[in-house]
Amino acid sequence: MMSQDKTILVVGTYDTKDDELNYLCGRIVDQGGRVLTMDVSVLGDPSTPTDYSKHAVAEEGGSSIQAAIDSGDENTAMQIMAYGASLLASRLHTEGKVDGVIILGGTMGTDLALDVCQALPLGVPKYVVSTVSFSQLLPPERLAADIQMILWAGGLYGLNSVCKSSLSQAAGAVLGAARAVEKSSGDKPLIGMTSFGKTILRYMVSLKPALEDRGFEVAVFHATGMGGRAFESLAAEGRFACVMDFATQEIGNHLMGGLSAGVDRLTNAGQTATPQMVAPACYDLVDMVGWKDLPERMSHKPAHDHNRLLKSVVLDADERREVARAHAEKLATAKGATAFLMPKGGCNEWDRPGADLHDQDGLTAFVSEIEAALPDNVEYIPLECHINDPEFTAKVLQVLDRWVSDGTIKT
């Protein structure tokens, strides 16, 4: 047997899913792992005491099991438990007592599980075994950026050979992840950059090696909703020495009902006073689910079918002005150095003159609104080039070198 080297926090309602949770714990231990158990039940009790009782969970959140019972509402009661479980899981990780978490549940347990996973930092293995995994019931904004989900097939009530297949895979997955995860060394200052694929944006191709030559590590995030959430979660933790947020399309996505990265997009670097350069790549597009019909209000707009998963809809001039104002409002809250680079020649490969989605009037509308709306705390840098031109990259590096030289960026 392998040495018992990693500890997994196993969370669930041990009053109703005692057999299933104990089976899951057993599979982790059989593989050489350790477990800590957390009961998030309200009414019943487990067959044997857990490491963290339902009373401890409720009290961690400043409440009690009696208060949950007295609420007379299962939703309210479970939110009491979700709050306590999130705080407790976070504390246990901070204290170095757990290396990963796995949570079991139906809709009630999954609702709680989403809160617990969001409370843990990016890079901590977090697995949810749920009867509603991958369901449209789960809003993207509640999914932790690196959450892993496994469908709990045949697991609504009691153990059987079908659900054991899911549970045993989940046990191996979370323990394997805890053993295999490579933690950030932190030996180089980290730059967080947002972008899309090279067919539409290319600045990262030249910027990444130039930044690495300057001694930085570079992480590029795919800004299609979940990528933006991962980027923002790290920015909120203050993990970046500098932010190059050049693909801010998720702001328009959130406003127009597309692939949102959450209401806090373009705010967390500012709140942690992280130096940030911002450019509006693909501001003119809203990404929608490709296999769904477009909403009626967008059905008449020009669109680009990127693939069977993703469709990009072109915004009109008024909508672009609204997106520009949203950029300005978010950047107004920044506490650190902030520069907005505006490539007046276009902000993605599809909107170059002569390209299918080019709209000069729309671009002009966005630029004029940005220039009117940007607050005084933002350095405005207009550029007579396209975002994919070498001049854009050169200006980014010029600003970076200035910020390094004057101590704005700590290296």
N, C-alpha and C positions, 0 to 999 in steps of 0.2 A: 504494500500500500504506500502511496505517496505521502510525504510529510504533510501534516496539517498546517498549511502555510497561509491560507487566506480565509477570512471570515465574511460570510454572507449574511446580511440581515434579511430574514424571511418574514414578510408582513401579510396579514390576512385576518379574517374574522374566524378565530379559532373555535367559536361556539358552533358555527354551522359548517365549517370546512376543515374540521380537525383532522380527519383521516387524510385528506388531500395534502394539507400543509405538512403534516408529519411525514407523509410519503416523500414529499419534495425535500424536506430536511434530511431524511434518510439517504436519498440519492446523492446529495451534496457530501454528506459525511462519508458515504461509501467510496467516494472518489478522492478522499483525503482532505476535504475541506472542513471548515468549522462553520457553525451557524449560531446566530443570535436570533431569537424569536420575538416578534412584537404582535400582540393581540389588539386588534382594532374593533372588537365586538362591542356591543352596547348592552344587550339584554342577557345573553347567556355566558357560560364559562367554558374554558377548554377542559379536556379530559385530564391534562396535567398542566401545572403552572408554566407560563411562558417567561422568558427572561425579562420582558417588559410587559406588564399587565395592562389591561384596558384602563385601569385607574391611573397608572403612571402616564399613559398616553394622554388622557384627558387633562390631567394636572399639568403636564408639560405646556399645554396651551392655555393655562390659566383657568380651566374649567373643571368639571367633574362628570363622572358617569351619571350621577343623580340629575345634574342639570340637563344632560342629554336625554335622559328618560323623561324628565318633567316637561321638556319641550313639546312632547306629544307628536312630533313630526320626524319621520325617519330621515328626511333630507337635512333638516337642521341638526339632528343628532350626528349624522355622518360627517357633516362639515366641522362639527366640534372635534371629532376624531381625526379628520384629515388635517386640521390645523396643528393639533398636538403631535400627530405622527410625523408631519413635515419638520417641525422644530426638533423633535427627538432624533429623527434620522440625520438631520444636518449636524446636530451636536455630536452624535456618535461618530460620524465621519470626521469631523474636526478634531475629535479626541483620539483619532486613529484606531478606533475599536472595530470599524467595519470597512471592508474593501469593495463592497458591492451590495446591491439590494435587488431582491426579487419579490414581487407582489402578486397575489393571486386574487381573482375576483370576477364577479359578474358586473353588472352596470354600477352597483353601489361601490364595490371594491375598486373598480377601474376609475371611477370618479375620484376616489381618495388617492389612488396610485398616481394619477397625473400630477397632483399637488406634491406628493412626496418626491417624485422624480425631478420636478422643477426646482425643488429645494436643494438638490445636490449639484455640485459643480460639474461642468463639462469634463468628461474623461473618467468619471466614476461609473463603472458598469451598472446599468439600471434596466432591469427586465420586468415586463408586465405580462403575465399569463392571464388572458382574459377571454371570456366568451364573446366579447365584442371587439376584439383586436381588428384593426384596419377598417372599422365601420365608419360610416358617415356621421355617426353619433359623436365622434371625437373631433372637436374643432382644432384646426392646426395650431392656433395660438396657445392651446393648453399642452401641447406636446413639447417636452424637453428636447433640446436640439439633438441629443444623441440617445434618445429613448429607443429601446428594442422591445418589440411586441411579438408574442407567440399566441396563435389562436388556441384556446383551450377547448379543443374539439371533444364533444361528448362529456363535458365536465360540469354540467349544471348541477348534478346531484349525485354524489357518491363516486367511488373509485371503480374503474373498469379498465379493460385492456386498451381501449381507444384513448382515454384521457391520460393513462400512464405513459403512453408514447409522447404526448405533448409535455407532460411534467418532467419526464426523465431527460428529454432534450433540453428543456429550460434549465434544469439543474446543471447539466454539463456546460451549457452556454454561459451562464453567469459566472460559474467557477472558472471556466477556461478564460473568460474575458478578464476576470480579476487577476489571474496569473499572468496573462499575456500583455496586459496594457503597459505601454511604454510612457511613463510620466515625463512631462516636459522638464528638460534639464535646466532651462532658464539661464544658460551660460551666454546667450546672445540676446540683445534687445529684439523684441518681436514686433513686426509691422503687420497689421491686419488690413487686407485689401479686399474689396468686393469687385466682382466682374461677372461676365458671362463667357461662353465659349469663344474660341478664336475666330469663328466665322462672323461674329458681330462686333467683338471688342478685342483689341490686340495689344493694348498698352502693357499688360502684365508680362508679355513675352520679352520686352526690352527692359522693363523696370525691375523684374525679379533678379536677374543676374547683376544689374547695376547696384541694387540695394545690398545684395549678398557681398559684393566686392567691398562695400562700405562697412561690413561687419554686422549686418542685420540678418535675422531670420525672417522669412516672409511666408505668411499663410494667406492663401487666396480663397475667398468664400463665394460660392455660386449663389447669387442673389435671387433665388426662386422660392422665397418663403422660408423654408427651413434653414437654408444657408444663411439668410439674414438673421434668423433667430440665434443661430450658433455664434455669428459675428457679434451680435448685440450682447449675448450672455457673457462672452469673454471681455467685451468692452466694459460691461458693468462691473466686472471683477477687477478692472484696472490692469489687465494682463498685457496690454499693448503699450509699447513705447511711443508709437505714433499710429494714427489711423489714416489710410488712404481709401476713403469711402467714395469710390468713383462710379459705382453702379447703384443708384438710389431709386431704381424703378419701383421697389417695393412700397415706397411712399404713395405713389399713384395707385398701385395695386390695392393698398388698404383703402384709399379713398373711393375707388371705383368698383370695389367688390371682386378684385382679382386675388392672386396668390399672396396673401398678406404675410408679413413677418412680424406683425403685432403693432400695437399703437405706440410702442416706445422706439420704433425704428428711427435712427438718426438722432438719438438723444443721449445714449449711455456714455459715449466717449466724451461728450460735452459735460455730463454730470460728474465724471471722474477727472475732469480737467486734463484729459489726454489730448495732446496736440493732434489736430485733425485737418486733413485736406479733403475737400469734398468736390465732386464733379457730378453732373446729372446724366450719366450714361443711361440711355433708354428711357428717359423721363417721359417721352412721347408715346410710350407703349404701355398697355396693361396686359399682363399675362393671365390667360384664362385656361381652364381645364379643356384640353383639346378634344376629348371624346364627349363633351357635353354640348348641347345647343347653347348658343350665346343668349344672354338676356335680351329681351325685346329692345331695350334702349341702345344696345350695342350691335344689333343684328345688321344694321345698315352701314356700319363703319368699315373702312378698309381693314383688312386683317392679313396676317401672315401665319400660315400653318407651318410651325417649326418642325413638328413631328406629330405622331398620333396622340401624344400626351399633352402637348403645349401649343396654344394658339395665342398670338400677340395681336391685340386690337389697337388701332391707331387713334389717339385722342385728338379732338378738335382744339381750336385755338383757345376757347373759353376754358375747357378742361385743363389745358396746359397752364393757363394762368393760375388756376386753382392749385395745381401741383406746385407751381413756383412759390405761391404764398405759403403752402404747407412746409416747404423746405426752409423758408425764412423764419417761420414761427418756431420751428424746432431748433434751428441754429441759434436763435436769440437766447436760448437757455444755457448755452455753452459757457463753461467756466474757464476754459483753457484757450490756447491759441487756435484760431480757426481761420482757414482760407478757403474761399470758394472759387474754383477754376471754371470759367465758362468758355468752352470751345465754340465760337460762333459759327464755325463751319459745319457743325453737326455733331451728334452725340451717339451715333451708332452707324454701322456700315450700311444698314438698309436705308438711312435717310440722307446719304450723300446726293448731291445733284445728279440727276439721271437715274437714281435707284428707285425701286418700286414704291417705297414708302416716303420719298422725299416730300416735304411740305414746308416751303420757305416761309409762308405766312405764319404757320404754327410755330416754327423755330423763332421767328422774330417776336411773336407774342410772348413766348416763354422768356426770352432774353430781356425784353423790356420790363416784364413783371418782376423778374429776379432783381434787376438793377434798381427798381423802385422799392422793393420790399426788403432786401437784405438789411439787417440791423447793423449798427455801428461797430459791434464787437466782432464782425466778420470782415476779414480782408478780402476784397473783391479783385479777382485777377482775370480780366477779359483776354481772350486769346483769338487771334485771327487764323485759326486752323481747325481741323477736324480732330476729334478725340483720339482717332487712330493714327494721327500724323506724328512724326518724330518731334515736332515742336512742343506737343503736349507733354511727352515724356521728359524733354529737356527742362521745361518749366517746373515740373514736379520735382526733379532732382535739384534744381536751383533753390526751390523753397526748402527742401529737406536740408541741403547743405547749410543754408542760412540758419535754420532752426537748430541744427547741431552746433554750429559755430557760436551762436549766442546763448546756448544752454537751454533753449526751449525744449529740445529733445534730449533726454538723459541717455547716455550711452555707457 
